[in-house]
Amino acid sequence: MISSELYTPRLILSPVGWQDLDDVVSLKTDSQAFGHMLGGVRTRLKAEIEMAEDTTYWGCHRIGMYVVRENAQLGCSRFLGITGIHHRQDGRGYALRFSLWPWAQGKGYAREAAYAVLIEAHLRGHDRIVAIAKEDNIPSRRVLGGIGMVIEEVFMRHGNKMLMYISKNDNKN
């Protein structure tokens, strides 16, 4: 059986749940933390609705959004942000997403968390994972390239050049 929690040397990733509501709402309603995400900054109500959707998603797909916390064994367990896999409504497939607090960025946490989720998604049978980033979102592009994702498509959305990255699991057992 595959565990739902993921561990990296510095992080613990747990499936998002109602116990995380206040942390997730704070993140999603902050323009610095969530301004680049699809759909932009959320209201509290929208974040609560998404929490309900995210918890249901786990039940249906056996994977979903995770909360990212520092590993308590390293001295604290601060909430850093979220990452995970969700099916895109535009038909492009299962997508990797991540958003961390600005103070947690630039320390390799996003790369570490996103890579753990990407590997887990492939282990769970998702052979093709995509990620979308604005062309000018250099930090996200560095994370996606750093975990081995490559650009497959370029398209325009609302006047912005968007890059679609892809990871394929070609090592089928």
C-alpha positions, 0 to 999 in steps of 0.5 A: 500500500502506498502511504498518503504522507510524503517525506523528504529530508526537510519536509513533510507533505500531508494530504490537505484536510480541514485541519489545514483550513486556516493555513491554506486560506491565509496562503490563498488570500495573499497576493504575494503567495497566490498571485501567479496561480491559475484563478489568482488570489482567492476569497475566504469563501472560494478557498473553503470551497476549494478545500471541500473539492480538494478533500473529495478529490483525494477520495476519487483519485488517490492523489491530490493537494498536499500541505507542505511543512518543515520536518518537525525533527529539524526543530519546527514544523512551520506551514510553508505552502501547498503542492500537489496534483489536480486534473486540469479543466482545459483537458491538458491532463493531470497537473502539478501545482505549487505555491509557497509563502514568499519567505519560504521561497528561494530555499529549494523547498518548492523544488523538493516538494514538487519533485516528491509529488511528481515522483509519487504521481508517477508511482501511482500510475499517472504516466503523464503530468503537466505543469503550466507557468507564465513565461515571465514566472522565472522562479516557477520555471526554475522549479519545473526545469529543476525537477526534470520537466520539459516544455512541450507547448507554448500558448496564449492565455489572457494576453500572457505567454504560457509554457506547458511543461511535461513529465512522462513516466516511460519506465513502466514495470 
